[in-house]
Amino acid sequence: MNPDKNTDRAQQTVLQQAGICLNDVLALARGLPPLSVAVVEAEERFVLESVVEATREGIIEPILIGNIERISEVAADLPEVMAMPMLSPEPHETVADCGVRLVLEGRAQTLMKGWLHTDELMHAVLKRLRTDRRMSHVFVAELATYPKLLLITDAAINISPDLTVKAAIVNNAVWLARLLGIERPKVAALSAIELVKQTIPSSLDAACLSKMAERGQILHAIVDGPLAFDNAISREAAEMKGIVSQVAGDVDILLVPDLDAGNILAKNLEYLSHATLAGIVLGARVPIILSSRSDPPRARLVSAALANLVWHRSVKVKTTAKQTSLNNETDIAD
């Protein structure tokens, strides 16, 4: 029997247990081979401390990209960093282009955002690591005030998504939720109100997404909307307003109307509710570890662990399937 299949089955059993938390994600990632990660612009202390921790945990094997002299200066008292491979971009490259090149050359399995702006990294990714899927960002949030993990999308990539893009964003988040053991995730399409109102475009999109899920255009999820944030999170708030919903008070995924709303919501939860946020980009050729530059080391650590799980459950599977197909073609040719 294939040991990889046994491992995948055991992981999925753990993930499907009630009360999955980020510590469980970390534990599962520790049991997988480490990912080779190109850390793009690794010239900042927070970034390097996060890389050291993820390396100690056996989750990543980093390649530090940036100004080597500056990295060495910042890491003077971090001997583990000094032992890591470092690389400066070619004269014609940006740091982001260099990271993407390492992925395309097979030297790195994924990218980690370092001390650069998201748009700088994603510009290079969009040029060379596109697939037929829409790219979108998901925060996986853990809060003391909510009984389970809460996925928030999209707070970093798609600025003003239309209905078609929102459907793709939902599909990416549902895929990730199912990977985390949530067989049929509950999705709240957020708006300012819980009624469909022509003057509030997000309420129209939310209603359409709900109907699309009913008609099978969005699979493996229960989608309801429009829902205001209080109705999505609190069953009591929904009942007070007379809202009957399978999603209210038991939501797994919050689909925000646009990037502004998502970014504000995520940072609100992080700074006022002390949430831990694991951030990842889906839909590219490889998962991309993407947290805020001000995120603490634990947020970056759990983001790396999440990327490890995603890579081994998606990219690795596709690569293995492709190789099997090539082997079969060779056998036929012989």
C-alpha positions as CSV (number, residue, x, y, z in Angstrom):
1,M,0.0,0.0,0.0
2,N,1.2,3.5,-0.8
3,P,2.6,5.1,2.4
4,D,1.7,8.6,1.1
5,K,-1.9,7.6,0.8
6,N,-1.8,6.3,4.4
7,T,-0.4,9.6,5.6
8,D,-3.0,11.6,3.7
9,R,-5.8,9.5,5.1
10,A,-4.4,9.9,8.7
11,Q,-4.1,13.7,8.2
12,Q,-7.6,14.0,6.9
13,T,-8.9,12.0,9.9
14,V,-7.2,14.4,12.3
15,L,-8.5,17.4,10.4
16,Q,-12.1,16.1,10.5
17,Q,-12.1,15.9,14.2
18,A,-14.2,18.6,16.0
19,G,-12.4,21.7,17.2
20,I,-9.5,21.8,14.7
21,C,-7.2,24.6,15.6
22,L,-4.0,26.1,14.3
23,N,-1.9,24.0,16.6
24,D,-3.3,21.0,14.8
25,V,-2.3,22.5,11.5
26,L,1.2,23.0,12.9
27,A,1.3,19.4,14.2
28,L,0.3,18.0,10.8
29,A,2.9,20.2,9.0
30,R,5.6,18.9,11.2
31,G,4.9,15.4,10.0
32,L,5.4,16.4,6.4
33,P,8.7,17.0,4.5
34,P,9.8,20.6,4.8
35,L,9.1,22.9,1.9
36,S,11.9,24.7,0.1
37,V,10.8,28.3,0.4
38,A,12.1,31.4,-1.3
39,V,11.8,34.2,1.2
40,V,11.4,37.3,-0.9
41,E,13.2,40.4,0.6
42,A,14.5,38.8,3.8
43,E,16.2,41.9,5.1
44,E,14.1,42.5,8.2
45,R,14.4,41.1,11.7
46,F,10.7,40.0,12.1
47,V,11.0,38.1,8.8
48,L,14.2,36.3,9.8
49,E,13.0,35.4,13.3
50,S,9.9,33.8,11.6
51,V,12.1,31.9,9.2
52,V,14.3,30.6,12.0
53,E,11.2,29.4,13.9
54,A,9.6,27.6,10.9
55,T,13.0,26.0,10.1
56,R,13.4,24.8,13.7
57,E,9.9,23.2,13.5
58,G,10.9,21.4,10.3
59,I,8.3,23.1,8.2
60,I,10.5,24.9,5.7
61,E,14.0,25.0,4.2
62,P,14.5,28.6,3.4
63,I,16.4,30.4,0.6
64,L,16.9,34.0,1.7
65,I,16.6,36.5,-1.2
66,G,17.7,40.1,-0.9
67,N,20.8,42.2,-0.2
68,I,23.1,39.6,1.4
69,E,25.2,42.2,3.2
70,R,22.1,43.7,4.8
71,I,20.7,40.2,5.7
72,S,24.0,39.3,7.4
73,E,24.0,42.6,9.3
74,V,20.5,42.2,10.6
75,A,21.1,38.5,11.5
76,A,24.5,39.1,13.2
77,D,23.2,37.5,16.4
78,L,21.1,34.8,14.6
79,P,23.7,32.0,13.8
80,E,21.0,29.8,12.2
81,V,20.3,32.5,9.6
82,M,24.0,32.8,8.8
83,A,23.9,29.1,7.9
84,M,21.0,29.5,5.5
85,P,21.5,29.8,1.7
86,M,21.3,33.5,0.6
87,L,20.8,34.9,-2.9
88,S,20.9,38.3,-4.4
89,P,18.8,39.0,-7.5
90,E,20.4,39.2,-10.9
91,P,21.1,42.8,-12.0
92,H,18.0,42.8,-14.3
93,E,15.7,41.3,-11.6
94,T,13.6,42.5,-8.7
95,V,13.6,40.4,-5.6
96,A,10.1,39.1,-6.5
97,D,11.3,38.1,-10.0
98,C,14.2,36.2,-8.4
99,G,11.8,34.3,-6.1
100,V,9.5,33.4,-9.0
101,R,12.5,32.3,-11.0
102,L,13.6,29.9,-8.3
103,V,10.1,28.3,-8.3
104,L,10.2,27.9,-12.1
105,E,13.7,26.4,-11.9
106,G,12.5,23.9,-9.3
107,R,14.8,25.2,-6.6
108,A,12.0,26.5,-4.5
109,Q,8.6,24.9,-3.9
110,T,6.8,28.0,-2.7
111,L,7.3,31.7,-1.9
112,M,7.1,33.6,1.3
113,K,6.5,37.4,1.4
114,G,9.2,39.1,3.3
115,W,9.7,42.9,3.8
116,L,8.1,44.1,0.6
117,H,4.6,45.2,-0.4
118,T,2.1,42.7,-1.5
119,D,1.6,44.3,-5.0
120,E,5.4,44.0,-5.7
121,L,5.4,40.3,-5.0
122,M,2.1,39.6,-6.7
123,H,3.1,41.5,-9.9
124,A,5.8,39.0,-10.5
125,V,3.6,36.1,-9.5
126,L,0.8,37.2,-11.9
127,K,3.3,37.4,-14.8
128,R,4.8,34.0,-14.5
129,L,2.9,31.7,-12.0
130,R,-0.7,32.0,-13.3
131,T,-3.0,29.0,-13.8
132,D,-6.5,28.8,-15.1
133,R,-7.8,29.5,-11.5
134,R,-8.4,32.9,-10.1
135,M,-5.8,33.9,-7.5
136,S,-7.2,34.9,-4.2
137,H,-6.1,35.3,-0.6
138,V,-7.5,33.6,2.5
139,F,-6.8,34.4,6.1
140,V,-7.4,31.5,8.5
141,A,-8.2,33.1,11.8
142,E,-8.2,31.6,15.3
143,L,-10.0,33.6,18.0
144,A,-10.6,33.0,21.6
145,T,-14.1,34.4,21.1
146,Y,-15.2,32.1,18.3
147,P,-15.5,28.3,18.7
148,K,-13.7,27.3,15.4
149,L,-11.4,28.5,12.7
150,L,-12.8,31.3,10.6
151,L,-11.7,31.9,7.0
152,I,-11.8,35.5,5.7
153,T,-11.5,36.2,2.0
154,D,-10.3,38.2,0.1
155,A,-8.4,40.8,2.1
156,A,-5.2,41.1,0.0
157,I,-5.5,40.4,-3.7
158,N,-8.8,41.2,-5.5
159,I,-9.5,44.9,-4.9
160,S,-13.1,45.3,-6.1
161,P,-14.3,41.8,-7.3
162,D,-17.4,41.5,-9.4
163,L,-19.9,38.6,-9.1
164,T,-17.8,36.2,-11.3
165,V,-14.6,36.9,-9.3
166,K,-16.5,36.5,-6.0
167,A,-17.7,33.1,-7.1
168,A,-14.1,32.1,-7.8
169,I,-12.9,33.5,-4.5
170,V,-15.6,31.4,-2.7
171,N,-14.5,28.3,-4.6
172,N,-10.9,28.8,-3.5
173,A,-11.9,29.3,0.1
174,V,-14.2,26.3,0.1
175,W,-11.4,24.1,-1.3
176,L,-9.1,25.2,1.6
177,A,-11.9,24.7,4.2
178,R,-12.4,21.1,2.9
179,L,-8.7,20.5,3.0
180,L,-8.9,21.6,6.7
181,G,-11.5,18.9,7.3
182,I,-14.7,21.0,6.9
183,E,-16.7,18.8,4.6
184,R,-19.4,21.3,3.7
185,P,-18.3,24.7,4.8
186,K,-20.9,27.4,5.6
187,V,-20.2,30.7,3.7
188,A,-21.6,34.1,4.6
189,A,-21.6,36.6,1.8
190,L,-21.3,39.8,3.7
191,S,-22.9,43.1,3.2
192,A,-23.9,46.1,5.3
193,I,-27.4,44.7,5.6
194,E,-29.2,41.4,5.5
195,L,-31.7,42.5,2.9
196,V,-31.3,42.7,-0.9
197,K,-31.1,46.4,-1.8
198,Q,-30.5,47.7,-5.3
199,T,-28.5,50.7,-4.0
200,I,-26.0,48.4,-2.1
201,P,-24.2,46.3,-4.8
202,S,-22.7,43.9,-2.3
203,S,-26.2,42.8,-1.2
204,L,-27.1,42.0,-4.8
205,D,-23.9,39.9,-5.3
206,A,-24.5,38.1,-2.0
207,A,-28.0,37.1,-3.0
208,C,-26.8,35.9,-6.4
209,L,-24.0,33.8,-4.8
210,S,-26.5,32.2,-2.5
211,K,-28.7,31.2,-5.4
212,M,-25.7,30.0,-7.4
213,A,-24.9,27.6,-4.6
214,E,-28.5,26.4,-4.5
215,R,-28.4,25.7,-8.2
216,G,-25.0,23.9,-8.1
217,Q,-22.9,26.6,-9.6
218,I,-20.9,26.7,-6.3
219,L,-20.3,23.2,-5.0
220,H,-19.6,21.6,-1.6
221,A,-20.8,24.6,0.4
222,I,-23.8,26.2,2.0
223,V,-23.8,29.9,0.9
224,D,-26.1,32.5,2.4
225,G,-26.3,36.2,1.9
226,P,-26.6,39.0,2.2
227,L,-25.7,38.8,5.8
228,A,-24.3,41.5,8.0
229,F,-21.3,40.6,10.1
230,D,-23.4,40.3,13.3
231,N,-25.9,38.0,11.7
232,A,-23.1,35.8,10.3
233,I,-21.3,35.4,13.6
234,S,-24.2,35.4,16.1
235,R,-27.2,33.2,15.9
236,E,-28.9,35.3,18.5
237,A,-28.4,38.5,16.4
238,A,-29.9,36.7,13.4
239,E,-32.9,35.4,15.4
240,M,-33.6,38.9,16.9
241,K,-33.8,40.2,13.3
242,G,-36.0,37.3,12.2
243,I,-33.4,35.8,9.9
244,V,-33.7,32.1,9.3
245,S,-30.3,30.8,8.1
246,Q,-28.2,27.6,8.2
247,V,-25.1,29.8,8.2
248,A,-25.9,32.4,10.9
249,G,-23.9,31.7,14.1
250,D,-22.1,28.8,12.6
251,V,-20.1,30.4,9.7
252,D,-16.9,28.9,8.4
253,I,-16.0,31.4,5.7
254,L,-16.6,35.1,5.5
255,L,-16.7,36.5,2.0
256,V,-16.1,40.2,2.2
257,P,-17.5,42.7,-0.4
258,D,-14.0,44.0,-1.3
259,L,-10.4,44.2,-0.3
260,D,-10.9,47.3,1.9
261,A,-13.6,45.6,4.0
262,G,-11.6,42.4,4.3
263,N,-8.4,44.0,5.2
264,I,-10.0,46.2,7.9
265,L,-12.0,43.2,9.3
266,A,-8.9,41.0,9.5
267,K,-6.7,43.6,11.2
268,N,-9.6,44.5,13.5
269,L,-9.8,40.9,14.6
270,E,-6.0,40.7,15.0
271,Y,-5.5,43.8,17.0
272,L,-8.7,44.1,19.0
273,S,-9.6,40.5,19.4
274,H,-6.0,39.1,19.5
275,A,-6.7,36.7,16.6
276,T,-3.9,34.7,15.0
277,L,-4.1,34.9,11.3
278,A,-2.5,32.5,8.8
279,G,-2.4,34.1,5.4
280,I,-2.1,32.2,2.1
281,V,-2.6,32.9,-1.6
282,L,-4.4,30.2,-3.6
283,G,-4.8,29.7,-7.4
284,A,-1.2,30.2,-8.5
285,R,1.1,27.3,-9.5
286,V,2.2,27.1,-5.9
287,P,0.7,28.3,-2.6
288,I,2.2,31.6,-1.5
289,I,2.8,32.5,2.2
290,L,1.4,36.0,2.5
291,S,1.0,37.7,5.8
292,S,1.1,41.4,6.7
293,R,4.6,42.8,7.2
294,S,3.6,43.7,10.8
295,D,2.4,40.2,11.7
296,P,4.2,38.5,14.6
297,P,6.3,35.4,14.1
298,R,3.5,33.0,15.1
299,A,1.3,34.3,12.3
300,R,4.1,33.7,9.8
301,L,4.8,30.3,11.3
302,V,1.2,29.0,11.0
303,S,1.0,30.5,7.5
304,A,4.1,28.4,6.5
305,A,2.4,25.4,8.1
306,L,-0.7,26.0,6.1
307,A,1.3,26.3,2.9
308,N,3.0,23.1,3.6
309,L,-0.3,21.3,3.9
310,V,-1.6,22.9,0.7
311,W,1.5,22.0,-1.3
312,H,1.5,18.4,-0.2
313,R,-2.2,18.0,-0.8
314,S,-2.4,19.8,-4.2
315,V,0.9,20.6,-6.0
316,K,2.5,17.3,-5.0
317,V,-0.5,15.3,-6.1
318,K,-0.6,17.1,-9.5
319,T,3.1,16.5,-10.0
320,T,2.8,12.8,-9.1
321,A,-0.2,12.4,-11.4
322,K,1.6,14.1,-14.2
323,Q,4.7,11.8,-13.7
324,T,2.4,8.7,-13.6
325,S,0.8,9.8,-16.9
326,L,4.2,10.3,-18.4
327,N,5.4,6.9,-17.2
328,N,2.3,5.2,-18.6
329,E,2.9,6.9,-22.0
330,T,6.4,5.6,-21.9
331,D,5.2,2.0,-21.1
332,I,2.8,2.2,-24.1
333,A,5.5,3.5,-26.4
334,D,7.8,0.7,-25.3
